[in-house]
Amino acid sequence: AFWISLAAFTWALQGGLYTGPMEIDLAIYFCTWGVFTVLIWIITFRLNKALVFVFTFVVALFFLLAIGEYSVAIHKLAGYVGIICGFLALYTGWAILVNGTWNGEFLPLGSAFVPISEKAAA
C-alpha cells in the first residue's frame, strides 16, 4: 500500500493534477505512514523480537524521511536507516519462512517481549 500510494502521489504531482509545495506534502505523507507504523509496531511486541526491531527501524525511517524533506543530512541518515531496516526485514522474513517450513527454530527470532498468555489465546 505504501509504494502504490507513493507512486500515485508522485504521478499526480508530476502530471499536474496537484500543484503544491512538495516538501510539506511529503513530510505529512511520511508522518502519516509513521503514525500507522507505530500502531503496528505496538502489536509486534506480542510476536517476536525480530519483528520489533524491523518495525522500530521502519518507524524511525518514516519520521527521518519526513524531517529529511528539510535537511539533506537527515535524508542521508534516513537512507542508512532504510538499508539497515531492509537487512533486518530480509533476515526476519527468511527466519520465519525457514522456521515455519521445518517446524523448529533454526534461525532465532527472539521470544515476544509481552507473551500471549494461554488464557488470552483460548
C-alpha positions as CSV (number, residue, x, y, z in Angstrom):
1,A,0.0,0.0,0.0
2,F,2.9,2.3,0.8
3,W,4.5,2.1,-2.6
4,I,1.3,2.3,-4.5
5,S,0.2,5.4,-2.7
6,L,3.6,7.0,-3.1
7,A,3.6,6.3,-6.8
8,A,0.1,7.7,-7.1
9,F,1.1,10.8,-5.1
10,T,4.2,11.3,-7.2
11,W,2.4,10.8,-10.5
12,A,-0.4,13.2,-9.5
13,L,2.3,15.8,-8.7
14,Q,4.3,15.3,-11.8
15,G,1.2,15.1,-14.0
16,G,-0.1,18.5,-12.8
17,L,-3.1,17.1,-11.1
18,Y,-1.9,18.7,-7.9
19,T,0.3,21.7,-7.5
20,G,1.6,22.5,-4.1
21,P,4.8,22.6,-2.1
22,M,6.2,19.1,-2.3
23,E,8.3,19.2,0.8
24,I,5.5,19.8,3.2
25,D,3.3,17.3,1.4
26,L,5.8,14.5,1.6
27,A,6.6,15.3,5.2
28,I,2.9,15.0,6.1
29,Y,2.7,11.8,3.9
30,F,5.7,10.2,5.7
31,C,4.5,11.3,9.2
32,T,1.1,9.7,8.4
33,W,2.8,6.4,7.5
34,G,4.9,6.8,10.6
35,V,1.9,7.0,12.9
36,F,0.3,4.0,11.2
37,T,3.5,2.0,11.6
38,V,3.7,2.9,15.3
39,L,0.4,1.2,15.7
40,I,1.7,-1.9,14.0
41,W,4.9,-1.7,16.0
42,I,3.0,-1.9,19.3
43,I,1.4,-5.2,18.1
44,T,4.8,-6.7,17.3
45,F,5.7,-6.7,21.0
46,R,3.4,-9.8,21.2
47,L,5.1,-11.6,18.3
48,N,8.9,-11.8,18.3
49,K,11.9,-9.6,18.9
50,A,13.0,-9.7,15.2
51,L,9.7,-8.0,14.1
52,V,10.0,-5.5,16.9
53,F,13.5,-4.5,15.6
54,V,12.2,-4.3,12.0
55,F,9.3,-2.1,12.9
56,T,11.4,0.0,15.2
57,F,13.6,0.9,12.2
58,V,10.6,1.4,9.9
59,V,9.1,3.9,12.4
60,A,12.5,5.7,12.6
61,L,12.8,5.6,8.9
62,F,9.4,7.3,8.2
63,F,10.0,10.1,10.7
64,L,13.5,10.6,9.4
65,L,12.2,10.8,5.9
66,A,9.7,13.4,7.0
67,I,12.4,15.5,8.6
68,G,14.7,14.8,5.7
69,E,12.5,16.8,3.4
70,Y,14.0,19.8,5.0
71,S,17.6,18.5,5.7
72,V,19.9,16.8,3.3
73,A,22.0,15.3,6.2
74,I,18.9,13.8,7.8
75,H,17.7,12.5,4.5
76,K,21.0,10.7,4.1
77,L,20.8,9.3,7.6
78,A,17.3,8.0,6.6
79,G,18.9,6.2,3.7
80,Y,21.3,4.3,6.1
81,V,18.4,3.5,8.5
82,G,16.5,2.2,5.5
83,I,19.4,-0.1,4.5
84,I,19.6,-1.5,8.0
85,C,15.8,-1.9,8.0
86,G,16.0,-3.8,4.8
87,F,18.6,-6.2,6.1
88,L,16.6,-6.8,9.3
89,A,13.5,-7.4,7.2
90,L,15.3,-9.9,4.9
91,Y,16.6,-11.9,7.9
92,T,13.3,-11.8,9.7
93,G,11.3,-13.0,6.6
94,W,13.9,-15.7,5.9
95,A,13.8,-16.9,9.5
96,I,10.0,-17.0,9.6
97,L,10.0,-19.0,6.3
98,V,12.7,-21.4,7.3
99,N,11.4,-22.0,10.9
100,G,7.8,-22.4,9.6
101,T,8.8,-24.8,6.9
102,W,10.8,-27.1,9.1
103,N,8.7,-26.7,12.3
104,G,11.5,-25.6,14.5
105,E,13.7,-22.6,15.4
106,F,16.7,-22.9,13.1
107,L,17.1,-19.1,12.8
108,P,16.4,-17.3,16.0
109,L,13.7,-14.7,16.1
110,G,13.7,-14.0,19.8
111,S,10.7,-14.5,22.1
112,A,8.0,-11.9,22.5
113,F,8.5,-9.0,24.9
114,V,4.9,-9.4,26.0
115,P,4.0,-13.1,25.6
116,I,0.4,-14.0,24.9
117,S,-0.9,-16.0,27.8
118,E,-2.7,-19.3,27.3
119,K,-5.9,-17.9,28.8
120,A,-5.9,-15.0,26.4
121,A,-5.2,-17.2,23.4
122,A,-8.1,-19.5,24.1
